[in-house]
Amino acid sequence: MRDRDRRGDLQREDGDPPGQRSLHLRRVAGSFSPGGARLPRLNDAIEAIRAGRPVVLPTRQPIALLAGDVDRLLERVPELDERLLRRLLPGAYTLVLPNPAGRYPWLTGDRPETIGVRVPELSAPAAEVLREVGAVLATSANRHGGPDPRRLGDVPEEIRSACGALVDAGELPGTASTVLDLTGDEPRVLREGVVPAAEALATVGSLRE
């Protein structure tokens, strides 16, 4: 039975196999390239994501909630620290934050009391899709432990072939976001990425003073 989350517009499906949940994303064929005739295809992608066909994802691997801007993020998880979000996002951080209302538990892996969030700085057309959709679930477009792809062509074929839509935003830096866990008394760097660990910790420390 399909069921809308009581505090958001991401959907899940009850009755999935143990350890799994289904997120409803309708697939749309096509790709989007910088400088091309984007608008009709972008609209297709936006409507596709809003509509829904099931994609099964494991629950033990946390998945970040990625929003087009901080306001959209707060609409979905209003308990988040707005001041902190606006100081750090949009930017090259993925933040693991307290999730006291237990929102979207099928995204949080073994730590339902926390939630990972991100507001990236994207170029068009990817930014246009995310801005219109509001929020999506996001993980790296690579095999677990594999290199971060810089171009669409670097994404493994088995991942690309399983996608309903491919958005080509040109060449990316090829470095992942820095993941900060801000759920404890002291911030922790779970993954060093674009922002060096020492710089990230210093930035967060200055916000808490």
N, C-alpha and C positions, 0 to 999 in steps of 0.2 A: 504494500500500500504506500503510495507516495504521500509525503507529509512535509509541509512547509515548516521550517524552523520557527519556533515561537517568537524569536527576537531578531529575525533577519530574513533576507530573501534568498539565501542559499538553500538548496533543497537536498533532501536525502530520501532514501527508499528503504522502508522496513522490510524485513524478510530476506535480506542479503545473506550470503554465506557467512559463517562465524568469522569475525575479525575483519569484515569488509563493510563498506558503505558505498552507495552509488550516488554520484553527483550528476545532476542532469544537465548535459550540454548537448545541444543539437549540433550535428556536424554539417559543415558547409564546404563544398569543394572550392578550391581556388587558392590563389596566393596574392600578396599585396607587396608591391615594390615601391621604393622611393621614386618620386617623379612620374609615376604612372597615373593612369586614370583610376583614382583610388575610390572616389566617393561611392559608387554603386556597390562595389565589393566590400567596402568598410561597413556600409549599412547592412549588407548580408551577414557579415560577421557579428555585428552587434546584435541583430535579431536572433541569430543562431545561438549565441551564448545565453540570451535571455530565455529562449524557448525550452530546450532541454531534451537530450537523449542520454541514457545512462552511461557513465564511465566509471568502472570499478577501481577503487583505490584502496590500498592497505591502510589500516588505522594506526599501526604501530609507528609508522614513519610520519613525524609531524610535517604539516604542510602550511606554508605561510598564507595569510590572507593579504592580498595585494590590492591596494586601492588607488584610484586615480588622483585623489587628493586627501588631505587630512580630514576635511569635513565628511567625505564619504565614509572614511574609516570610522569616524566617531558615530555616524548614523548606525553602523552595524555593531560596534562595540563601544557604547557610550561610557562605560566605566573607565576607559583608558585615561591616562594623565594627559589632558589636552596641552598643557604648557610644555611638557616634555616632548610630545609629538611635534609641536610646531617649531621647536628649537632644533630638532634632529631630522625632520622630514619636510619635504621630499629630500632624498639623499641616498647615499651609498650604504645605508644600514638596513639590516633586518633586525627588528627588536623583538625579544621574547619578554612579554609583559604579564603581570597578574591578570587573571581571568576570573574574578570573583563570582560572576553570574554563570560561569560554566558554559559560555556560548560556543556553538559549533564544536561539540566534543569529539566528533568524528574527524576533526582536523588536527587534534592536539596530541595524538599519540598516547604515550603512557603518562602524560602530565596534563590532565584536563583542567587543572587549576591555572595553567598558563596558556598563552596564545602567541603565535608569531605573526608579526604584521610588517608590512613594507609599503612605502610610497616611493616608487622609483622616479628618477628623472629620465624620461623617455623622449626619443625623437618621434616625429610623425613617420609613418601612420600608426605605429603601435600606441602612441599617446592618445590618438583620437579614439581608437577602439576602447582603451581603458577608461577614458574620460566619459564616454557614452554609456558603457556598461556599469561603471561605478566601482565594482570590486570583483576579483576573480581569485581562484586558488592558484598558487604559483609554486613551481619547483624548478630545478635546473633542467635544461634540455640536454641532458647527457646521461650516460650510464652511471650508476652509483660508483663514485670514486674515480670516474673518468675525467678528462680535461674539460674545462669550460669552453664551449664553442664560441667563436668570435663572429662567425658568419653563418647564415642559414645553411649553407652547404656543409658546414662542419658538424651539424646536428646528425647523429647516427640515423641511417636510413630507416631502421625499424621504428624509431620515434616519429620521423617525418611521415612515414606511410600510415601511421595510426592516427594522424591529425586530420581533422576536418577542414582546417584553415591554417595557412602559413602566412605570417606577417613578416616581411623582410624589411627591417629597419636599418639596413646597411651594416657596416662593420662596427662591432662593439669593442670595448676595451679588452674583453677576454678575462677580466678579473671579477670574481664573485663579490657580492656585498659582504661587509663585515657584520657578523652576527653577534649581537650584544644581549646577554641575559641580565635583565634589570629586575628580576623577581626577588632577589635577596637583599641583604643589608649592604653588600658591596657588588658593584657591577662586575660581570665576568665576560671575557671575550671567548665565545664558543668557536668562532672561526675568524681568522684574520683575512681580510679581503682588501678592497680598494683603500679603506682607511686603516693605517697601521694600528696595531693593538694599543700601543702607548698613547697615541693621539686620541683614539676613541675613548680610552679610560679617562684621559685628562679632560676631554670635552664633557663627558657625563659627570665627572667629579665637580666641574665648575658649575653645572646646572643644579647640583644638589646642595651647594653651599648657601 
